[in-house]
C-alpha cells in the first residue's frame, strides 16, 4: 500500500512539473514581448532613443552632453 501511495505521489509531481514547463514554454513569446515593450517605454521616457542595430534593439542615450553616446 505504501509503495502504491509513493508511486502515485511521484506520478502527480512529475505530471505537475511537465504541465508547468509546458505552460512556461508556450507563454515565453508573450513574456519576451512584454519585457521589450517595458524596456522601450522606459528608454523613451528617460530621454533615450529606441533603435535597431542589426537584429538587436537597444536604448541609445546621450547622457554625457558632449555629443558622446552611451549605449545601454
Backbone torsions as a table, in degrees:
resi	resn	phi	psi	omega
1	UNK	NA	-43.1	179.9
2	UNK	-64.2	-37.0	179.4
3	UNK	-64.9	-41.6	178.6
4	UNK	-65.1	-38.9	178.6
5	UNK	-66.1	-42.1	179.1
6	UNK	-65.2	-41.8	178.1
7	UNK	-63.9	-42.5	179.2
8	UNK	-63.2	-42.7	178.4
9	UNK	-63.2	-42.0	178.9
10	UNK	-61.9	-45.1	-179.6
11	UNK	-63.2	-41.1	179.1
12	UNK	-63.1	-44.0	179.9
13	UNK	-64.8	-42.9	179.4
14	UNK	-64.1	-43.9	179.2
15	UNK	-64.3	-38.5	177.7
16	UNK	-64.9	-41.3	179.5
17	UNK	-65.9	-42.4	178.7
18	UNK	-64.6	-42.7	178.3
19	UNK	-63.1	-42.8	179.6
20	UNK	-65.4	-41.4	179.9
21	UNK	-68.7	-36.8	177.1
22	UNK	-64.2	-39.7	177.7
23	UNK	-63.5	-44.1	-179.3
24	UNK	-64.5	-39.4	179.7
25	UNK	-68.0	-40.3	-176.9
26	UNK	-72.4	-25.3	-179.4
27	UNK	-100.0	3.8	-177.6
28	UNK	-59.7	-46.0	-179.3
29	UNK	-59.8	-36.4	179.1
30	UNK	-66.5	-40.8	179.7
31	UNK	-67.4	-38.7	178.6
32	UNK	-65.0	-43.9	179.6
33	UNK	-62.7	-41.1	179.3
34	UNK	-64.8	-42.3	177.7
35	UNK	-64.4	-40.0	179.1
36	UNK	-65.4	-41.9	178.1
37	UNK	-64.7	-38.5	177.1
38	UNK	-65.2	-44.1	178.8
39	UNK	-62.7	-40.3	179.0
40	UNK	-63.1	-44.4	-179.7
41	UNK	-64.1	-41.9	178.9
42	UNK	-65.9	-41.2	180.0
43	UNK	-61.3	-51.3	-178.1
44	UNK	-67.0	-37.5	179.0
45	UNK	-67.1	-25.0	180.0
46	UNK	-96.5	10.9	175.3
47	UNK	92.7	12.7	179.8
48	UNK	-96.5	178.5	176.1
49	UNK	-118.2	132.6	177.3
50	UNK	-91.1	109.4	-176.3
51	UNK	-122.6	161.2	178.4
52	UNK	-110.0	126.7	177.7
53	UNK	-121.1	107.0	-174.9
54	UNK	66.5	-123.1	177.4
55	UNK	-97.2	-1.9	-176.9
56	UNK	-100.4	147.1	172.8
57	UNK	-108.7	131.4	-178.2
58	UNK	-133.5	162.1	175.4
59	UNK	-98.9	123.8	-179.6
60	UNK	-110.7	121.3	-178.7
61	UNK	-122.1	144.4	174.5
62	UNK	-107.4	77.7	-176.8
63	UNK	-89.3	-15.9	-172.7
64	UNK	-85.3	-20.0	174.9
65	UNK	76.9	-7.0	-178.2
66	UNK	-110.0	20.3	179.1
67	UNK	90.4	-9.6	176.8
68	UNK	-78.9	144.8	-176.1
69	UNK	-113.3	131.5	176.1
70	UNK	-105.4	125.3	179.4
71	UNK	-100.8	129.4	178.7
72	UNK	-118.5	NA	NA
